[in-house]
């Protein structure tokens, strides 16, 4: 399973403007909603409800907002980079800069968990995180992810 099977340049944002969790979720939801042809408020609500169960801010500058969306017909992955950091209620209490968004259909628990594990594995590599944080545009993000995803 490769991350680029589900991530497209349309869902990659390299200059997030949000400064808080709700704003970030709204901002990341927009391109994913357009790709999925689902109202962005529906996606944002799913993500906010998931955050109420426990933060997806895993620490070390990373957030992985994710959820299952009724009516979604395929998995969608998004990526967002904040240059200034976002208060995302992370486990270590520090701002988050790198965000992977994962949206799954209601009935794809196994694939959802496999993709979360894949994202988490890639994010354990310090060089991968450093390179993503320095990415200047969508193409750079896609190249960095493609390179890391082929190595593991």
C-alpha positions as CSV (number, residue, x, y, z in Angstrom):
1,X,0.0,0.0,0.0
2,X,1.4,3.3,-1.1
3,X,0.3,6.7,0.2
4,X,0.3,8.2,-3.3
5,X,-2.4,5.7,-4.2
6,X,-4.8,8.0,-2.2
7,X,-3.0,11.4,-2.2
8,X,-3.3,13.8,-5.1
9,X,-1.9,17.3,-5.6
10,X,-5.4,18.6,-5.3
11,X,-5.5,17.7,-1.6
12,X,-2.0,19.1,-0.8
13,X,-1.8,22.5,0.9
14,X,1.6,23.9,1.5
15,X,0.8,27.2,3.2
16,X,-2.0,26.7,5.7
17,X,-3.3,29.9,7.2
18,X,-5.2,28.5,10.1
19,X,-4.0,29.2,13.6
20,X,-6.3,26.8,15.6
21,X,-7.6,23.3,15.3
22,X,-11.1,24.2,14.0
23,X,-9.7,26.5,11.4
24,X,-7.2,23.9,10.3
25,X,-9.8,21.2,10.0
26,X,-12.0,23.6,7.9
27,X,-9.0,24.5,5.7
28,X,-8.0,20.9,5.1
29,X,-11.6,19.8,4.5
30,X,-12.2,22.1,1.6
31,X,-10.0,20.4,-1.1
32,X,-10.9,16.9,0.2
33,X,-14.6,17.8,0.0
34,X,-14.2,19.0,-3.5
35,X,-12.3,15.8,-4.5
36,X,-15.0,13.6,-2.8
37,X,-17.9,15.8,-4.0
38,X,-19.2,16.0,-0.5
39,X,-20.1,19.2,1.4
40,X,-17.0,20.3,3.3
41,X,-19.0,21.0,6.5
42,X,-19.9,17.2,6.6
43,X,-16.2,16.3,6.5
44,X,-15.3,19.0,9.0
45,X,-18.0,17.8,11.4
46,X,-16.8,14.2,11.2
47,X,-13.2,15.4,11.9
48,X,-14.3,17.6,14.8
49,X,-16.4,14.7,16.3
50,X,-13.3,12.5,16.1
51,X,-11.2,15.1,17.8
52,X,-13.7,15.2,20.7
53,X,-12.8,11.5,21.3
54,X,-9.2,12.4,21.7
55,X,-6.7,14.6,19.8
56,X,-5.1,13.3,16.7
57,X,-2.2,15.6,17.4
58,X,0.4,12.9,18.0
59,X,3.2,15.3,18.9
60,X,6.6,16.1,17.4
61,X,4.8,18.7,15.2
62,X,2.4,16.3,13.6
63,X,-1.4,16.0,13.4
64,X,-3.3,13.2,11.6
65,X,-7.0,14.2,11.6
66,X,-9.0,11.3,10.3
67,X,-12.5,10.0,10.2
68,X,-15.1,7.9,8.4
69,X,-17.5,9.7,6.2
70,X,-20.9,8.5,5.1
71,X,-21.4,8.6,1.4
72,X,-17.6,8.6,0.6
73,X,-16.8,6.0,-2.1
74,X,-13.0,5.8,-1.6
75,X,-10.2,6.7,0.7
76,X,-8.9,10.2,0.4
77,X,-5.6,11.5,1.9
78,X,-4.7,15.1,2.2
79,X,-1.6,16.9,3.4
80,X,-1.2,20.3,4.9
81,X,1.9,22.3,5.9
82,X,1.7,25.2,8.4
83,X,4.7,27.5,8.3
84,X,3.8,29.1,11.6
85,X,2.4,26.1,13.5
86,X,-1.1,25.4,14.8
87,X,-2.3,24.8,18.4
88,X,-3.6,21.3,17.7
89,X,-3.8,19.9,21.2
90,X,-0.9,17.7,20.6
91,X,0.3,15.1,23.1
92,X,3.5,17.0,23.7
93,X,1.7,20.4,23.9
94,X,3.7,21.9,21.1
95,X,2.4,23.4,17.8
96,X,1.9,21.1,14.9
97,X,3.3,21.9,11.4
98,X,2.7,18.7,9.4
99,X,-0.8,17.4,8.9
100,X,-2.0,14.2,7.1
101,X,-5.8,14.1,6.6
102,X,-7.4,10.6,6.2
103,X,-11.0,10.2,5.1
104,X,-12.5,6.7,4.7
105,X,-15.9,5.3,3.7
106,X,-18.0,4.0,6.6
107,X,-17.2,0.4,5.8
108,X,-13.4,0.4,5.3
109,X,-12.1,-0.1,8.8
110,X,-9.2,-2.4,7.8
111,X,-7.9,-0.1,5.0
112,X,-8.4,2.9,7.2
113,X,-6.2,1.4,9.9
114,X,-3.6,0.2,7.4
115,X,-3.3,3.6,5.9
116,X,-3.0,5.3,9.4
117,X,-0.2,2.8,10.2
118,X,1.5,3.6,6.9
119,X,1.4,7.3,7.6
120,X,2.7,6.8,11.1
121,X,5.5,4.7,9.9
122,X,6.7,7.3,7.4
123,X,6.5,10.0,10.0
124,X,9.0,8.2,12.3
125,X,11.8,9.2,9.8
126,X,13.3,12.5,10.9
127,X,14.6,13.3,7.4
128,X,11.1,12.7,5.9
129,X,9.6,15.2,8.4
130,X,12.4,17.7,7.9
131,X,12.0,17.5,4.1
132,X,8.2,17.9,4.3
133,X,8.6,20.9,6.6
134,X,10.9,22.5,4.0
135,X,8.7,21.7,1.0
136,X,7.9,24.8,-1.1
137,X,5.0,23.5,-3.2
138,X,2.7,20.6,-4.0
139,X,5.1,19.0,-6.4
140,X,7.9,18.9,-3.8
141,X,5.5,17.3,-1.3
142,X,4.5,14.6,-3.7
143,X,8.2,14.0,-4.6
144,X,9.2,13.7,-0.9
145,X,6.4,11.3,-0.2
146,X,7.0,9.2,-3.3
147,X,10.7,8.8,-2.4
148,X,10.0,7.9,1.3
149,X,7.1,5.6,0.3
150,X,9.2,3.6,-2.1
151,X,12.0,3.1,0.5
152,X,9.8,1.4,3.1
